[in-house]
């Protein structure tokens, strides 16, 4: 018993030290990548963020390590750990872990494409088919919700919706993995499944790319979330262990299909391919529901696209701009990080750009 307690204490000490080290290096790396200094450690917000991230990292790592300390497989059923609400628990933990990023980067991160789409919606520039017209309308309508409160409120409301969406998708993935493994492992594997759930939630909560991405005003964010949901649904259809009931599946499939189709020009093609696969698998089980549903969704998107194009009559996207995307990326890198290029490389880029 004493050895067991000592082992727990050691794991608690090591997990706290590693979580503090992880948090410190994460903040330090981001500070130097943006400012080339310790600037992010100079403010109260950064210090509080550092403490919160450390606390969350410690809690998750300790929970995982403590469940792995059960010595025998036969004792798992006696001292098992189930997650009562695997989706909502994951969702809340992820959102709480993202609060420091929200405090640092609120009301959101704007990018050229999204700002251009907003300028089209508000009439400052003409509509252009380079970005999907429906996506421009959806983004514009969501931004209009906070228009009476000012520009910051508009960004805040829009990014809040994205944060809820992305965190919900990550929580859904954790829930899906938890449920499938629970079915596969049975009662004897509950603790292992719980540990994996903690790892997935911890990764989603502590990886800084997820909150920063969800705070970015880009059409790619809801598109990526829809792709992730559709991928999970395809695994559900193809796999032999079913954990999503049919009504939930229909709702998620419809939402993912619509978002994929609306937010990217090539999204409709990918959505149709996914719908065809789902319909093909369900046809083997003599279910025609998804075939009719897929056809109906394609029809809705097609009609909405045609109507919006007819009413707005957007300009066609520039083919030259599309073909010069690689050059644009290089020029942006030269502009934003000139020190990463030698004088000879800068001269070559400048010479090639003038051709």
Secondary structure, 3 states (H helix, E strand, C coil): CHHHHHHHHHHHHHHHHHHHHHHHHHHHHHHHHHHCCCHHHCCHHHHHHHHHHHHHHHHHHHHHHHHCCCCCHHHCCCCCCCCCCHHHHHHHHHHHHHHHHHHHHCCCEECHHHHHHHHHHCCCCCCECCCCHHHHHHHHHHHHCCHHHCHHHHHHHHHHHHHHHHHHHHHHHHHHHHHHHHHHHCHHHHHHHHHHHHHHHHHHHHCHHHHHHHCEECHHHHHHHHHHHHHHHHHHHHCCCCCCCHHHHHHHHHHHHHHHHHHCCCHHHHHHHHHHHHHHHHHHCCCCHHHHHHHHHHHHHHHHHHHHHHHHCCECCCHHHHHCHHHHHHHHHHHHCHHHCCHHHHHHHHHHHCC
